Amino acid sequence: MNTRRDLLNLGVKGSAMAAAAALLPETWSAQVNTGDNRRVNNMENNTTSGSKVHYKPPFTFGLGGVPLGNEFSVLTDKDAYAILEAAWSAGIRYYDVSPWYGLGLAERRYGNFLHTKQRNEYVISSKVGKLLKASKTANNRELFPFSPSPNDVIFDYTASGVRRSIEDSLQRLGIDSLDIAFVHDISSDNKLLPTSWQEQFDIALKGAFPELTRMREEGLIKGWGIGVNTPEPILRVLKEADPDICLMASQYSLIDHKNALNQLFPAVREKNASLVVGSSLNAGFISGSPRYNYGKESYKIPSEFLEKRKKLRAAAANHGVDLRTAALQFSASPDVAAALVVGASSEQQILADYTSMQTKIPAEFWAELKAEKLIEQNAPTPA
């Protein structure tokens, strides 16, 4: 027997799928097919740099795994699977996860759901550079207070460490290959690294990067890059190695995008690589969260960001625009953005975010943001 909640959920899912089929804006209509977010021409999934073909995911919108690792609050297995089921039902077929999210919890949850699906129906990316080791004295509660994990984390950007990391992830996920591997958090904001990020990058330059290239040639992955919260490591990997695609987390949002727009994007274009854009809401800040991005001090929000959010809300109200919807579409607009990945702590949230990508926003709203200098003059906006 269907409960009232079941009927409500079916209604929300049906609305999301109907919106996906009927309300596709012009900016997405050339990239999707029959209501999902798959690019029509699979040849467009690759970009070329000389004779080198760089992998590009065939889906433009994905579900991120941070909340499913209990990063911010307790999420039960039942609720986690409900989020994954809602995403799948709406047509979402790109999933991003990491061993770091809940120290194995998110990968196990993704694996329990996805291992029953046909492997060729979805794309999945995970991270390398952080090995998990079970220990009776693990300090997991210090790192993830809401995650029941027995694991400690060991940073390892060597060739053997990266290969083991992928093999471990495949076991947790219950699948035989990844589509994308991102070298994780090799960045100045990672205060847990055993030495400076530059020293760890040098290790990856000799170990992780060439090993990932070999694994790409072996077919164990289709593409690789790095996943970081700051632009400097991406600029460096583009210059010194041969990545396909990088995860740009916390670097391109309505609140903060000038540096990525003017410094990072030109380098990505020159390499004919692409980006997955993460944290378009700055970990929920734009939509009202009392935190900005990630980390133990995320509650310390700079006053200029609070003021900018206030002005963005006012502009959105002037045009009857949902600010969350505008933020998602803004982050997906650059030509170098292969996909947008969002986190969700409920099934209603992922369905709302997916529906937001099909919603038309008046051009006058974007014009006001530029006139008020709330976004850069050269920032791309949805058509």
N, C-alpha and C positions, 0 to 999 in steps of 0.2 A: 504493500500500500504506500502511495506517495504521501509524504508529510507535507505540511504547509511550506517548510523550508525547501524541500525538494522542488515543489512547484515554483517557488520564487526564483530558485537558482536556474531552473529551466527557462524561466522567462527572461532572466538577465542574460543567459548564454544565447538564447534565441535572438535577443535584441542585438547583442554584439555581432553575431554572425550575419544578421540581416544588414546591420550597418556596414560591415565589411564588404558585403556584396553590392550594396546599393549606393553608398555614400563616399566612394573613393574619390579624393581630390585629384586634380590634374597632376600634381607632383608625384603621386603614387600610381596613377592609372597606367603609366607606361611600364611599370615594374612588376605588376601583379597579374595574377591569372585566376579567374573564377573565385574572387573573394578572399584568397589568401595573400600572403605577402611574399610570394615567390617571384623572382624575376622571370619574365616570360622566356627569354632567350638564354639557355644555359651557357652559351658561349660568352655571355656577359659576366659570368661568374669568375672569369680570369682576366687579369690585366697583364700586359706585356712590358718588359723592360729589356729592349734589345731582343735577344732570343730567349730570355727567361720569362716563363709564365708564372705569375703570382696568383695564388688562390684567393678567391673572393666568395664569401658565403652566398648561396642562392636565395636567402631570406633576409629581408630588410628590418625585421623586428623580432626581438627575442626576450626570453624570460631569464633574468639574472638570479643567481643562487644565494646571494648574501642573506636575505631573510630566512631562507630555508635552512641555513646553518645556525639559526637562533642568534644572530648578531645583536639584535636590538631588544628582543623579548622572547619569551617562551612560545614556541609554535609546536603544537602537537603533531604527531605523525598523521593523524586524521586530517587536520587542517592543511598540512603540507601537501598531502596527496590530492586534497580537494582543489588546491591552487593549480597543481600540475594537470589535473583532469580538466579544469576550466580552461586553462591555456590551450591544451590539446583540442578540446571541443571547439574553441574559437578559431582554430586554424594556425596557431602559433607552432612553428616547427624549428626554431632556433633556441638552444638552451646553453647557457653559460654557467659554469660552476668552478669549483676549486677545492683542492684538499684543505685549504686554509679555512673555508667557511664551516665553522663549527668543528674544525679539526676532524674532518671525515664525515660529519653528519649529513651535510648537504649532498655530497656525492652518493652516499648510501640511499638517501631518499630519491634522488634522481634515478639511480640505478634500479631501485625497486619498481619505479613507475615505467621507465623507458625500456627495460630489458624485455618487456612483452610486446613492444612495438617493432615493426619492420625497420631494420637499421637504415635502409636507404630512404626512409620517409622523413628523417629529421637530421639536423646538423647540431653537433655538440662540441663545445670548446671547454677545456679545463686548463689548469695552470701547473707549472713545474717550478722547482727551486726550493720547495718546502716539503721535506720528507716527514712522515708521521711515524712515531715509534711509541708503542704502548708501554706504559710504565705505571707501577703502583704509586709512584711519587710524582706523577705528572702535575704540572701547574696549570692544567687546562682551565680551571675555574678563574684564574687570574686573567687569562686571555679571552675566554668565552664563558662568562658566568652563567649563561642560560643553556649551555650545551653539555649534555652528559657524555663527554668523550674521555676515553682513557689515555689519550695520546699527548705526547710532547712533540714539539716541532723542531726539526733540524734543518738549517739552511744549507743547501747543497746545490751549487750551480755548475758542478763538474759534469763531464760527459756521462759517467756512470750513474751519478745521482739523478740526472734528468731522465735517463732511460728507466731507471728503477721507479722514478716518480710516475711516469706514464704507465708502466706496468701495474703499479699499485692502484692507480686511478681506474684502469680498465677492470681490475678485479672488483673494486668497490662499485663500479657502474654496471658490471655484468655485461660488458660489450667487448668487441674485439679490436676496435680502433677509435681514435679521436679524429675529428675533422681539423681542429685547430688546437695548438698548444701555445699558451702564452707564458713566457718567463715572468714570474710574478714578483712584484714589489722590490725590484732591484733599483731603488730610488732613494733620494735623500730624506723623504718623509718616513721611511721605515727605520724606526729607532731600535728595532730588535736585531738588526744585522750584526754579526760578530765583529765586522770591521766596516770601514767606510763603504758607501755604495760604489764608489769608483773602483775600489779594490775587488769587490764582489763582481762588478761588471767585467773587470779584467779576467777573472776566473771564468765567467760565462763566455767571454770572447774566445777563449782557448778551448773551453769544454762544451758548455750547453749549446751555443749557437751552431758550431759545426756538427754536433751530434744530432741536433734537430734537423739540420739539412739532410743528414744521412737517413734519418727516420722518415723524412718526407720522400726521399728517393725509394725507400723500402716500402712505402705505402702505409706505414703505421699511422701517419698523420698526412693531411693534405696541405697544411700550411702552418707557419709559426710566426711568432713575433714576441713582443713583450707587453705586459699589462701593468701599467704604473699610474700613479696619481700626479706626476710632474712631467713636464715636456722634455727635460734634458736627456734622460735615458733613451727616449724615442729618437730624438735628433741624433744621438750618438750611434744607436744601432743601425739607423738608416745609412749612416756614413761609413760604418766599419764592418757591416755584415750584410746579409741578403734576406731580410724578413719579408714575408708576404703581407702581413696585416698585424696591426698593433691595437691593443685595447687602451683607449684613452679614457681613463676614469677621472672624474672630478675636474676636468679641464675645459669643458665646453658646455656652458649653460647660459641662460639669460643673465645670471649674476656675474659670471666670470668667463670671458671668452676671448679677450683681446689678444693675449699672447699666443694662444693656439691658432687663432685666425691668421695672424700676421707672421708668425715665426715657424710654427709647426706645419701647417697645411702646405705651404710652398715646398718644403722639404719632402713631404709625402708625395706630392704630385711629381716632383723631379725624379723620384725613385719608382714611380708608377705603382706604388703600394696603396694600401687603403687602411681605414680605421674602423674599429668598433667603438661606438660612443657609449660610455657608461655614466651613470649618476647625473643624468640631465636635470634632475630635481635637487641636486646637491644633497643626496641621502634624505630627501623629503622636505628639506628646508623651504623650497619654493612653495610647496603645497601646505606649509604650516607646521612642520616638525620643529621642535625646540632644539635642534642640533644642526650643525653645518658640516657636511661630509662625514668623515669617519675618525675614529680614534678616541682615546680616553678624555680628551679635552674638546670634543666636538660641540659641547654645550657652550663654549666660549665663542660667541658669534660676534665678529667685528661689527661695530656700530654702522659702518658704511654699507654693509650687506643688509642689515635690518632696514636702513633707510631706503635702499634700492628696492627691496622687496615691497615696501610700503608704496613706493611710486609705481611699481609694476602692477600692483593690485588696483591702484586707482585707474591706471590706463586700461586695464582689463575691464573694470567696471564701466568705464566710459563707453566701451564697445560691446558690452554683453558677452565678453569672452571669458572662458574658464582658464585661469592662469596656468594650471597644471597642463592642460591641453596645449596651450601656446608654448610652454617650456619644452614639452616632448617634441613637438613639430619643429621648433627652432633647432634643437640639437640634431635632428635627423636631416636637416636641409643641406649641409655642405656636400659638395661633389665628392669629397674624399671619404664621406661616411658610408661605409658598406652596410652597416646595420646599427640599429639603436637597441640597447639592452636595458631593460628596466627590472627592478626588483618589485616584489609584491608580498605583502603579509596577509592577504586574504584573496579568495577567489573573486570577490566583487572588485577588488582593486586591479587585478590584472585584466579583467574584462573591461573595466572603465578605461584603463590606459590603452588597451588595444583599440577600443572604440574611438578614443581621442585622436588616433592617427587617421581616422576617416572623416573627421569633422572639419568643415570649412571655416576658416578664420578670415574676417574681412581685411582687405589690404590696408584699409585706413588705420587699423590697429598697429600694424608694423610700421607704417609711416609715422605715427605718433611716437613710437618708441625711438625711432631714429631722430625725429625732430627734438625730442626731449633728451637726446644723448644717453638713453638708457641701454641702447645696443650700438655697436659700431656701425658706421656708415656703410662699410663694405661687407657687413655680415649678410650672408644669404638668408632669405626668408621664404616660406612656402609660397607657391604661386597662388 
